[in-house]
Amino acid sequence: DDALDKHTLFPFPPTFPGDRALDAFACDALKRKLLQAGLNEAMANTLTHLIARSPEPDLVRIRPFVWARRWNVDRLVVLRAFLAATKAGVLELSWDLLCPSCRGANVRSASLHEVTTQSHCDACNVSYTVEFDQSVELSFTVSPTVRNVEGPVYCVGGPQNTPHYLTQVRLAPGQCLAIEDSSIGLLAAKRA
């Protein structure tokens, strides 16, 4: 159990009102449901642990390939387990349209049929063409029949939403900054 606890997306998770783990009875029922859905014992235990013990922010937008990497399990095995858990009513899936700038999921659709070819991120004020392989991501959340989860809303530029940003520098009008490393991508916001 302790080894899996270290695999949270938030290394020092804050406490949120109502954020509590499932009790032993609920964990047993959840594990039985996952086993009945066709998961093997190890995956049923792992997924039960994730759902029962993770802080709520980790459960709002569960990305199966991220967890596969953390658990050191084949990505397709984890994806199949998540899909089986969805069919069993344990998880709910969504197709997320990711902003190319902030990588936030600004549009979430329950059906792939609802995904459009154009989207707009209000936070970045960017309109973009949705490229399936670059802009669409399958994610999951816990069904409210299993555990009610609500995630906090972070600033669009905060480290929880933009782990791919290494630094942020504010420049005064007319001020210049030289960057030596050509591998660093830049994003500049222009104020009106």
Z-matrix of the N, CA and C atoms (Angstrom, degrees):
N
C 1 1.450
C 2 1.529 1 111.74
N 3 1.322 2 116.75 1 -42.09
C 4 1.468 3 119.33 2 -177.96
C 5 1.514 4 111.91 3 -63.80
N 6 1.340 5 117.25 4 -35.91
C 7 1.464 6 119.99 5 -179.88
C 8 1.519 7 110.72 6 -64.59
N 9 1.323 8 118.06 7 -40.38
C 10 1.460 9 120.38 8 179.50
C 11 1.520 10 111.63 9 -71.21
N 12 1.341 11 117.60 10 -31.37
C 13 1.459 12 120.28 11 179.49
C 14 1.514 13 111.86 12 -60.30
N 15 1.322 14 118.29 13 -28.17
C 16 1.462 15 122.03 14 -179.10
C 17 1.529 16 111.62 15 -73.70
N 18 1.314 17 117.85 16 -12.10
C 19 1.458 18 120.84 17 -175.06
C 20 1.523 19 113.14 18 -93.07
N 21 1.291 20 118.55 19 22.77
C 22 1.454 21 121.17 20 177.07
C 23 1.524 22 109.86 21 -73.79
N 24 1.301 23 117.18 22 151.53
C 25 1.461 24 121.06 23 177.34
C 26 1.527 25 110.80 24 -70.85
N 27 1.328 26 116.63 25 -23.19
C 28 1.451 27 122.48 26 179.12
C 29 1.525 28 107.82 27 -110.65
N 30 1.336 29 119.53 28 103.07
C 31 1.462 30 120.20 29 -175.46
C 32 1.526 31 113.39 30 -62.08
N 33 1.324 32 117.78 31 -30.48
C 34 1.456 33 121.85 32 176.82
C 35 1.522 34 107.29 33 -126.68
N 36 1.340 35 117.25 34 73.04
C 37 1.456 36 119.54 35 -171.63
C 38 1.520 37 112.44 36 -64.97
N 39 1.327 38 116.11 37 135.36
C 40 1.448 39 119.18 38 174.02
C 41 1.519 40 109.25 39 -73.07
N 42 1.295 41 116.88 40 161.22
C 43 1.455 42 121.36 41 176.98
C 44 1.518 43 107.76 42 -92.93
N 45 1.311 44 116.56 43 133.03
C 46 1.446 45 121.66 44 179.21
C 47 1.520 46 108.63 45 -113.34
N 48 1.308 47 117.89 46 146.43
C 49 1.463 48 119.69 47 178.41
C 50 1.525 49 110.39 48 -54.97
N 51 1.309 50 116.94 49 131.19
C 52 1.460 51 121.36 50 178.46
C 53 1.517 52 114.53 51 80.49
N 54 1.322 53 118.04 52 0.18
C 55 1.467 54 120.95 53 -178.77
C 56 1.524 55 108.62 54 -82.11
N 57 1.327 56 116.18 55 105.83
C 58 1.463 57 119.15 56 179.29
C 59 1.519 58 109.25 57 -145.43
N 60 1.282 59 115.36 58 152.92
C 61 1.460 60 121.68 59 -179.03
C 62 1.523 61 110.02 60 -74.23
N 63 1.309 62 115.60 61 161.18
C 64 1.460 63 120.43 62 175.64
C 65 1.522 64 109.25 63 -74.29
N 66 1.318 65 116.62 64 148.33
C 67 1.466 66 119.62 65 178.09
C 68 1.531 67 109.78 66 -77.50
N 69 1.331 68 115.62 67 172.97
C 70 1.472 69 121.06 68 -174.78
C 71 1.528 70 111.70 69 -61.18
N 72 1.317 71 117.56 70 -39.21
C 73 1.464 72 121.32 71 179.89
C 74 1.530 73 110.31 72 -62.73
N 75 1.323 74 117.14 73 -45.58
C 76 1.461 75 121.30 74 179.59
C 77 1.534 76 110.72 75 -65.77
N 78 1.321 77 116.93 76 -37.21
C 79 1.477 78 120.67 77 177.70
C 80 1.524 79 110.86 78 -63.47
N 81 1.325 80 117.68 79 -43.22
C 82 1.468 81 121.26 80 178.74
C 83 1.528 82 110.86 81 -62.54
N 84 1.319 83 116.57 82 -43.40
C 85 1.468 84 120.93 83 179.77
C 86 1.529 85 110.19 84 -64.67
N 87 1.332 86 116.57 85 -41.53
C 88 1.462 87 121.17 86 178.91
C 89 1.528 88 110.79 87 -63.15
N 90 1.321 89 116.86 88 -45.12
C 91 1.462 90 120.65 89 -179.88
C 92 1.530 91 110.61 90 -62.43
N 93 1.336 92 117.64 91 -42.58
C 94 1.474 93 120.63 92 177.91
C 95 1.525 94 110.64 93 -60.28
N 96 1.310 95 116.39 94 -41.76
C 97 1.467 96 120.82 95 179.94
C 98 1.532 97 110.97 96 -63.49
N 99 1.331 98 116.41 97 -40.52
C 100 1.468 99 120.42 98 178.73
C 101 1.522 100 111.48 99 -68.31
N 102 1.311 101 117.19 100 -38.86
C 103 1.466 102 120.62 101 176.90
C 104 1.532 103 110.66 102 -64.50
N 105 1.331 104 116.38 103 -41.27
C 106 1.464 105 120.62 104 177.91
C 107 1.533 106 110.99 105 -64.93
N 108 1.342 107 116.60 106 -27.53
C 109 1.471 108 120.91 107 179.09
C 110 1.527 109 111.75 108 -77.67
N 111 1.349 110 117.45 109 -5.86
C 112 1.459 111 120.31 110 176.13
C 113 1.520 112 115.14 111 106.13
N 114 1.337 113 118.12 112 2.32
C 115 1.464 114 119.26 113 177.55
C 116 1.524 115 109.45 114 -73.46
N 117 1.334 116 116.81 115 146.31
C 118 1.457 117 119.08 116 175.22
C 119 1.531 118 108.90 117 -75.62
N 120 1.306 119 115.26 118 168.72
C 121 1.484 120 121.26 119 -174.99
C 122 1.530 121 112.06 120 -56.26
N 123 1.327 122 117.26 121 -45.87
C 124 1.472 123 120.80 122 -177.08
C 125 1.525 124 111.41 123 -64.08
N 126 1.333 125 116.92 124 -45.30
C 127 1.460 126 119.73 125 -178.98
C 128 1.532 127 110.73 126 -70.04
N 129 1.328 128 117.47 127 -37.20
C 130 1.468 129 120.63 128 176.75
C 131 1.529 130 110.33 129 -61.35
N 132 1.342 131 116.91 130 -42.64
C 133 1.465 132 120.67 131 177.36
C 134 1.526 133 111.40 132 -63.67
N 135 1.326 134 115.88 133 -44.66
C 136 1.467 135 120.91 134 -177.32
C 137 1.524 136 111.06 135 -64.69
N 138 1.325 137 116.97 136 -46.53
C 139 1.455 138 120.46 137 -179.34
C 140 1.528 139 111.43 138 -68.82
N 141 1.323 140 117.42 139 -37.01
C 142 1.470 141 120.70 140 175.52
C 143 1.523 142 109.76 141 -60.71
N 144 1.318 143 116.40 142 -43.63
C 145 1.460 144 120.98 143 179.77
C 146 1.528 145 110.51 144 -62.40
N 147 1.320 146 116.77 145 -44.94
C 148 1.466 147 120.96 146 179.07
C 149 1.526 148 110.61 147 -58.35
N 150 1.318 149 116.94 148 -50.01
C 151 1.465 150 121.30 149 -176.23
C 152 1.527 151 111.37 150 -69.28
N 153 1.318 152 117.10 151 -39.94
C 154 1.461 153 120.65 152 -173.92
C 155 1.514 154 113.82 153 -79.39
N 156 1.328 155 118.27 154 -33.44
C 157 1.458 156 120.08 155 -169.12
C 158 1.524 157 115.31 156 -113.18
N 159 1.330 158 118.86 157 -11.82
C 160 1.460 159 120.13 158 -176.04
C 161 1.525 160 111.09 159 -75.48
N 162 1.329 161 116.24 160 149.54
C 163 1.465 162 119.44 161 173.77
C 164 1.528 163 109.17 162 -64.27
N 165 1.322 164 116.03 163 150.14
C 166 1.459 165 120.63 164 -176.31
C 167 1.526 166 114.28 165 -52.68
N 168 1.346 167 120.73 166 -41.52
C 169 1.467 168 118.60 167 -179.05
C 170 1.527 169 113.80 168 -58.26
N 171 1.336 170 117.45 169 -29.12
C 172 1.469 171 120.79 170 178.27
C 173 1.523 172 112.39 171 -71.28
N 174 1.340 173 116.58 172 -18.43
C 175 1.456 174 120.67 173 -172.81
C 176 1.526 175 113.85 174 -103.54
N 177 1.313 176 117.68 175 -3.68
C 178 1.460 177 120.78 176 -179.58
C 179 1.520 178 111.11 177 -73.23
N 180 1.315 179 116.12 178 -42.65
C 181 1.471 180 121.64 179 -178.87
C 182 1.522 181 107.45 180 -136.57
N 183 1.329 182 115.23 181 85.39
C 184 1.460 183 121.67 182 -176.72
C 185 1.528 184 108.44 183 -85.44
N 186 1.310 185 115.76 184 121.41
C 187 1.462 186 121.92 185 -178.64
C 188 1.527 187 108.53 186 -104.39
N 189 1.339 188 117.79 187 109.12
C 190 1.472 189 120.29 188 -171.31
C 191 1.524 190 114.67 189 -60.06
N 192 1.333 191 118.29 190 -35.27
C 193 1.461 192 118.68 191 -178.33
C 194 1.532 193 111.37 192 -71.90
N 195 1.319 194 117.16 193 -29.81
C 196 1.474 195 120.22 194 175.09
C 197 1.525 196 109.06 195 -65.07
N 198 1.336 197 116.55 196 -44.33
C 199 1.467 198 119.62 197 -179.92
C 200 1.522 199 111.50 198 -70.07
N 201 1.322 200 117.55 199 -34.18
C 202 1.472 201 119.90 200 176.78
C 203 1.525 202 110.06 201 -59.89
N 204 1.324 203 115.57 202 -42.85
C 205 1.470 204 119.74 203 178.96
C 206 1.534 205 110.27 204 -65.13
N 207 1.321 206 117.35 205 -43.17
C 208 1.468 207 120.38 206 -179.86
C 209 1.519 208 112.06 207 -65.52
N 210 1.323 209 116.21 208 -37.77
C 211 1.464 210 120.82 209 -178.97
C 212 1.524 211 112.24 210 -85.02
N 213 1.328 212 116.90 211 -7.71
C 214 1.463 213 122.01 212 -176.53
C 215 1.532 214 111.37 213 57.73
N 216 1.333 215 113.97 214 48.14
C 217 1.459 216 122.28 215 179.62
C 218 1.527 217 107.11 216 -123.62
N 219 1.315 218 117.43 217 147.43
C 220 1.465 219 122.10 218 178.04
C 221 1.531 220 110.36 219 -53.02
N 222 1.321 221 116.06 220 135.05
C 223 1.473 222 122.03 221 -176.66
C 224 1.517 223 112.69 222 -58.29
N 225 1.327 224 117.25 223 -41.94
C 226 1.463 225 119.65 224 -178.30
C 227 1.530 226 112.39 225 -69.76
N 228 1.324 227 117.18 226 -30.81
C 229 1.470 228 120.87 227 176.03
C 230 1.526 229 108.84 228 -64.06
N 231 1.321 230 116.72 229 -45.36
C 232 1.466 231 120.57 230 179.92
C 233 1.528 232 110.33 231 -66.80
N 234 1.327 233 117.35 232 -43.78
C 235 1.463 234 120.37 233 178.98
C 236 1.530 235 110.84 234 -59.31
N 237 1.333 236 117.00 235 -45.42
C 238 1.472 237 120.06 236 178.65
C 239 1.532 238 111.20 237 -61.61
N 240 1.330 239 116.82 238 -38.89
C 241 1.467 240 120.70 239 178.21
C 242 1.525 241 110.66 240 -64.11
N 243 1.341 242 116.89 241 -43.08
C 244 1.464 243 120.62 242 178.86
C 245 1.534 244 110.71 243 -64.76
N 246 1.334 245 117.07 244 -40.04
C 247 1.469 246 120.00 245 178.76
C 248 1.530 247 111.04 246 -66.53
N 249 1.338 248 117.17 247 -39.93
C 250 1.465 249 120.23 248 176.46
C 251 1.532 250 110.53 249 -64.56
N 252 1.332 251 116.55 250 -39.50
C 253 1.470 252 120.50 251 177.93
C 254 1.531 253 110.50 252 -65.91
N 255 1.329 254 116.88 253 -33.07
C 256 1.467 255 120.64 254 176.68
C 257 1.526 256 109.93 255 -67.63
N 258 1.313 257 116.83 256 -45.29
C 259 1.465 258 121.07 257 178.74
C 260 1.526 259 110.99 258 -61.35
N 261 1.335 260 116.87 259 -31.23
C 262 1.466 261 122.06 260 179.69
C 263 1.529 262 112.46 261 -82.61
N 264 1.333 263 117.34 262 -4.83
C 265 1.458 264 120.22 263 178.28
C 266 1.517 265 114.59 264 86.93
N 267 1.321 266 117.39 265 11.02
C 268 1.467 267 121.81 266 179.86
C 269 1.529 268 110.49 267 -84.76
N 270 1.323 269 116.36 268 -40.62
C 271 1.461 270 122.27 269 179.35
C 272 1.523 271 109.82 270 -118.07
N 273 1.320 272 115.85 271 161.68
C 274 1.463 273 122.52 272 171.45
C 275 1.516 274 106.76 273 -123.95
N 276 1.338 275 116.53 274 140.30
C 277 1.461 276 119.10 275 -178.82
C 278 1.517 277 110.76 276 -103.72
N 279 1.332 278 114.82 277 157.38
C 280 1.466 279 120.65 278 172.24
C 281 1.514 280 108.67 279 -146.95
N 282 1.319 281 114.27 280 151.65
C 283 1.460 282 122.60 281 175.33
C 284 1.520 283 105.35 282 -100.57
N 285 1.318 284 116.57 283 116.22
C 286 1.462 285 122.25 284 -174.76
C 287 1.517 286 110.69 285 -102.27
N 288 1.334 287 116.43 286 131.20
C 289 1.460 288 121.47 287 173.58
C 290 1.517 289 107.40 288 -92.21
N 291 1.322 290 116.55 289 118.57
C 292 1.457 291 122.18 290 -175.37
C 293 1.524 292 111.04 291 -96.27
N 294 1.317 293 115.58 292 130.50
C 295 1.462 294 121.44 293 175.44
C 296 1.531 295 108.10 294 -66.97
N 297 1.335 296 117.69 295 133.19
C 298 1.468 297 119.24 296 -179.81
C 299 1.526 298 113.12 297 -68.73
N 300 1.319 299 117.20 298 -15.65
C 301 1.460 300 120.73 299 -178.87
C 302 1.526 301 111.92 300 -91.25
N 303 1.331 302 117.12 301 -60.23
C 304 1.470 303 120.17 302 -175.92
C 305 1.524 304 112.90 303 -94.52
N 306 1.331 305 118.06 304 -10.66
C 307 1.467 306 125.24 305 -178.34
C 308 1.530 307 112.14 306 63.67
N 309 1.332 308 116.38 307 16.58
C 310 1.455 309 120.42 308 176.11
C 311 1.512 310 110.83 309 -76.91
N 312 1.322 311 115.63 310 151.49
C 313 1.468 312 120.80 311 177.58
C 314 1.519 313 107.40 312 -87.44
N 315 1.324 314 115.86 313 87.07
C 316 1.457 315 119.21 314 -174.65
C 317 1.520 316 113.03 315 -80.35
N 318 1.325 317 118.51 316 -18.32
C 319 1.462 318 122.72 317 175.26
C 320 1.518 319 107.38 318 -134.13
N 321 1.344 320 115.92 319 130.66
C 322 1.463 321 120.99 320 177.24
C 323 1.517 322 107.76 321 -123.72
N 324 1.326 323 116.67 322 129.59
C 325 1.458 324 122.04 323 -178.36
C 326 1.515 325 109.82 324 -123.37
N 327 1.319 326 115.85 325 138.71
C 328 1.463 327 120.74 326 178.91
C 329 1.524 328 111.66 327 -75.34
N 330 1.323 329 116.42 328 -21.58
C 331 1.460 330 121.00 329 -177.82
C 332 1.523 331 109.74 330 -127.36
N 333 1.305 332 116.41 331 142.38
C 334 1.458 333 121.27 332 176.46
C 335 1.529 334 110.55 333 -63.77
N 336 1.310 335 115.86 334 -27.22
C 337 1.462 336 121.61 335 178.03
C 338 1.540 337 111.47 336 -62.25
N 339 1.329 338 117.39 337 -27.29
C 340 1.470 339 121.99 338 -178.60
C 341 1.529 340 113.45 339 -81.40
N 342 1.325 341 118.06 340 -10.56
C 343 1.463 342 121.57 341 -178.55
C 344 1.529 343 109.25 342 -71.45
N 345 1.323 344 116.03 343 129.13
C 346 1.464 345 121.62 344 -178.57
C 347 1.530 346 110.31 345 -100.59
N 348 1.313 347 116.60 346 169.54
C 349 1.462 348 120.40 347 -178.67
C 350 1.524 349 112.49 348 -88.38
N 351 1.324 350 117.31 349 -14.21
C 352 1.465 351 121.80 350 178.47
C 353 1.517 352 108.61 351 -125.15
N 354 1.326 353 116.81 352 144.90
C 355 1.458 354 120.59 353 177.41
C 356 1.526 355 109.42 354 -147.18
N 357 1.316 356 115.42 355 168.72
C 358 1.460 357 121.55 356 -179.40
C 359 1.522 358 108.71 357 -141.70
N 360 1.327 359 116.21 358 135.06
C 361 1.469 360 122.22 359 175.02
C 362 1.517 361 107.37 360 -102.57
N 363 1.309 362 116.86 361 111.13
C 364 1.462 363 120.87 362 -179.54
C 365 1.525 364 111.78 363 -64.06
N 366 1.319 365 116.83 364 -37.15
C 367 1.462 366 120.68 365 -177.44
C 368 1.531 367 111.65 366 -63.64
N 369 1.327 368 116.82 367 -39.77
C 370 1.465 369 121.37 368 -179.00
C 371 1.529 370 112.14 369 -95.18
N 372 1.326 371 116.55 370 -11.06
C 373 1.456 372 122.96 371 -174.34
C 374 1.528 373 110.52 372 55.05
N 375 1.339 374 114.55 373 49.12
C 376 1.462 375 122.14 374 -177.66
C 377 1.527 376 108.65 375 -124.55
N 378 1.322 377 116.65 376 127.48
C 379 1.466 378 121.42 377 169.66
C 380 1.521 379 106.60 378 -98.81
N 381 1.313 380 116.40 379 142.72
C 382 1.460 381 118.81 380 -177.02
C 383 1.514 382 111.20 381 -149.87
N 384 1.320 383 114.39 382 155.37
C 385 1.457 384 122.09 383 174.07
C 386 1.522 385 107.49 384 -83.66
N 387 1.312 386 115.50 385 131.19
C 388 1.461 387 120.55 386 -179.34
C 389 1.521 388 108.83 387 -79.43
N 390 1.320 389 115.61 388 115.52
C 391 1.460 390 122.15 389 174.25
C 392 1.523 391 106.09 390 -103.84
N 393 1.319 392 115.74 391 116.96
C 394 1.462 393 120.28 392 -171.16
C 395 1.523 394 113.20 393 -50.73
N 396 1.318 395 118.20 394 -45.84
C 397 1.462 396 120.97 395 -176.17
C 398 1.529 397 112.96 396 -75.32
N 399 1.321 398 118.60 397 -15.57
C 400 1.461 399 121.74 398 -178.31
C 401 1.531 400 113.11 399 -111.25
N 402 1.333 401 117.45 400 -28.69
C 403 1.463 402 120.73 401 -169.29
C 404 1.514 403 114.54 402 -114.64
N 405 1.314 404 119.15 403 -8.98
C 406 1.463 405 121.02 404 -175.85
C 407 1.522 406 109.05 405 -115.07
N 408 1.324 407 114.83 406 131.05
C 409 1.465 408 120.07 407 -179.53
C 410 1.521 409 109.03 408 -135.58
N 411 1.308 410 116.49 409 136.18
C 412 1.457 411 122.42 410 175.58
C 413 1.522 412 108.22 411 -86.01
N 414 1.320 413 116.18 412 126.45
C 415 1.465 414 119.75 413 175.77
C 416 1.522 415 108.92 414 -134.80
N 417 1.304 416 115.80 415 170.01
C 418 1.456 417 121.74 416 -175.62
C 419 1.523 418 109.42 417 -132.74
N 420 1.308 419 115.18 418 159.63
C 421 1.451 420 121.26 419 169.91
C 422 1.523 421 106.67 420 -138.82
N 423 1.314 422 116.37 421 164.56
C 424 1.457 423 120.79 422 179.97
C 425 1.528 424 108.41 423 -77.31
N 426 1.310 425 116.46 424 136.31
C 427 1.458 426 120.82 425 176.64
C 428 1.526 427 109.17 426 -63.05
N 429 1.328 428 117.40 427 138.18
C 430 1.472 429 119.30 428 178.68
C 431 1.526 430 113.23 429 -62.76
N 432 1.343 431 118.21 430 -16.40
C 433 1.465 432 120.14 431 175.63
C 434 1.524 433 111.47 432 -73.73
N 435 1.346 434 116.09 433 -17.17
C 436 1.467 435 121.49 434 -179.85
C 437 1.529 436 110.34 435 -98.28
N 438 1.320 437 116.10 436 -50.51
C 439 1.473 438 121.26 437 -178.99
C 440 1.526 439 108.10 438 -160.07
N 441 1.307 440 116.53 439 127.90
C 442 1.454 441 120.56 440 176.42
C 443 1.515 442 108.90 441 -76.98
N 444 1.321 443 115.93 442 125.43
C 445 1.467 444 120.19 443 178.96
C 446 1.526 445 109.17 444 -129.44
N 447 1.295 446 114.34 445 139.40
C 448 1.456 447 121.62 446 173.54
C 449 1.514 448 106.70 447 -135.80
N 450 1.301 449 115.85 448 133.67
C 451 1.455 450 119.36 449 -179.99
C 452 1.509 451 110.92 450 -102.19
N 453 1.305 452 116.10 451 150.39
C 454 1.454 453 119.56 452 176.38
C 455 1.526 454 110.26 453 -70.99
N 456 1.303 455 116.48 454 156.87
C 457 1.454 456 121.31 455 176.50
C 458 1.523 457 106.93 456 -99.55
N 459 1.323 458 115.59 457 119.29
C 460 1.450 459 120.87 458 179.83
C 461 1.526 460 109.63 459 -99.66
N 462 1.296 461 116.07 460 157.77
C 463 1.457 462 122.41 461 173.97
C 464 1.518 463 108.23 462 -56.37
N 465 1.337 464 116.47 463 139.77
C 466 1.461 465 119.92 464 -177.22
C 467 1.526 466 111.81 465 -58.21
N 468 1.323 467 117.98 466 -30.42
C 469 1.459 468 120.75 467 -179.48
C 470 1.513 469 113.23 468 -94.28
N 471 1.337 470 117.59 469 5.46
C 472 1.457 471 120.90 470 -177.55
C 473 1.518 472 112.10 471 -73.21
N 474 1.317 473 117.36 472 158.83
C 475 1.467 474 121.31 473 -176.62
C 476 1.527 475 113.61 474 -64.06
N 477 1.330 476 118.95 475 -23.05
C 478 1.463 477 120.33 476 177.84
C 479 1.529 478 110.90 477 -68.62
N 480 1.339 479 116.43 478 -30.23
C 481 1.466 480 120.40 479 -178.19
C 482 1.514 481 113.24 480 -97.83
N 483 1.317 482 118.30 481 -20.67
C 484 1.465 483 120.33 482 -174.84
C 485 1.528 484 111.39 483 -131.46
N 486 1.343 485 117.95 484 62.53
C 487 1.462 486 119.14 485 -179.57
C 488 1.524 487 112.57 486 -65.91
N 489 1.334 488 116.82 487 -14.64
C 490 1.470 489 120.27 488 178.88
C 491 1.526 490 111.47 489 -82.09
N 492 1.330 491 118.35 490 -8.13
C 493 1.468 492 121.88 491 174.81
C 494 1.524 493 107.51 492 -87.66
N 495 1.303 494 116.99 493 125.21
C 496 1.461 495 120.75 494 -178.86
C 497 1.513 496 112.60 495 -91.01
N 498 1.317 497 117.04 496 -31.33
C 499 1.459 498 120.40 497 180.00
C 500 1.514 499 109.50 498 -155.99
N 501 1.301 500 114.81 499 163.73
C 502 1.454 501 121.37 500 176.99
C 503 1.517 502 106.89 501 -137.66
N 504 1.306 503 116.33 502 129.48
C 505 1.457 504 121.13 503 -177.99
C 506 1.528 505 108.54 504 -125.78
N 507 1.308 506 116.75 505 130.44
C 508 1.461 507 121.44 506 177.15
C 509 1.523 508 107.97 507 -99.09
N 510 1.311 509 116.84 508 125.75
C 511 1.451 510 122.01 509 -179.81
C 512 1.527 511 110.13 510 -111.60
N 513 1.296 512 114.90 511 144.01
C 514 1.468 513 120.40 512 175.25
C 515 1.530 514 108.28 513 -74.68
N 516 1.338 515 117.73 514 157.00
C 517 1.464 516 119.68 515 177.69
C 518 1.528 517 110.74 516 -54.04
N 519 1.327 518 115.87 517 130.10
C 520 1.457 519 121.96 518 179.17
C 521 1.516 520 114.80 519 84.54
N 522 1.316 521 117.79 520 -10.17
C 523 1.465 522 121.62 521 -179.17
C 524 1.526 523 109.56 522 -76.84
N 525 1.323 524 117.16 523 143.08
C 526 1.464 525 123.26 524 179.80
C 527 1.518 526 109.93 525 -114.93
N 528 1.313 527 115.38 526 154.57
C 529 1.456 528 122.01 527 176.90
C 530 1.521 529 107.54 528 -138.09
N 531 1.305 530 116.70 529 123.86
C 532 1.463 531 121.48 530 178.18
C 533 1.522 532 108.91 531 -89.99
N 534 1.331 533 116.11 532 133.71
C 535 1.457 534 121.55 533 177.99
C 536 1.520 535 107.21 534 -120.46
N 537 1.320 536 115.20 535 123.87
C 538 1.462 537 121.72 536 -174.92
C 539 1.526 538 112.88 537 -82.95
N 540 1.321 539 118.09 538 -31.13
C 541 1.460 540 122.33 539 -173.63
C 542 1.527 541 110.27 540 -86.08
N 543 1.326 542 117.58 541 113.99
C 544 1.461 543 121.42 542 -177.30
C 545 1.530 544 112.32 543 -76.58
N 546 1.339 545 117.96 544 -9.26
C 547 1.475 546 120.37 545 -179.23
C 548 1.537 547 111.24 546 -83.03
N 549 1.326 548 117.03 547 -7.16
C 550 1.462 549 121.19 548 -178.24
C 551 1.511 550 109.28 549 -87.31
N 552 1.315 551 116.16 550 126.30
C 553 1.465 552 121.23 551 174.94
C 554 1.524 553 109.19 552 -85.88
N 555 1.307 554 116.42 553 148.66
C 556 1.458 555 121.44 554 -178.16
C 557 1.519 556 110.60 555 -117.51
N 558 1.310 557 114.56 556 145.40
C 559 1.443 558 122.22 557 173.40
C 560 1.512 559 106.36 558 -132.22
N 561 1.287 560 117.38 559 123.54
C 562 1.452 561 121.02 560 -178.95
C 563 1.522 562 109.66 561 -117.08
N 564 1.305 563 115.77 562 131.73
C 565 1.447 564 120.91 563 175.49
C 566 1.516 565 108.46 564 -98.72
N 567 1.302 566 115.88 565 135.65
C 568 1.462 567 120.67 566 -178.74
C 569 1.514 568 108.21 567 -110.00
N 570 1.318 569 115.72 568 127.42
C 571 1.462 570 119.64 569 178.59
C 572 1.503 571 110.54 570 -87.70
N 573 1.302 572 115.59 571 142.34
C 574 1.469 573 119.90 572 -179.91
C 575 1.522 574 111.20 573 -77.27
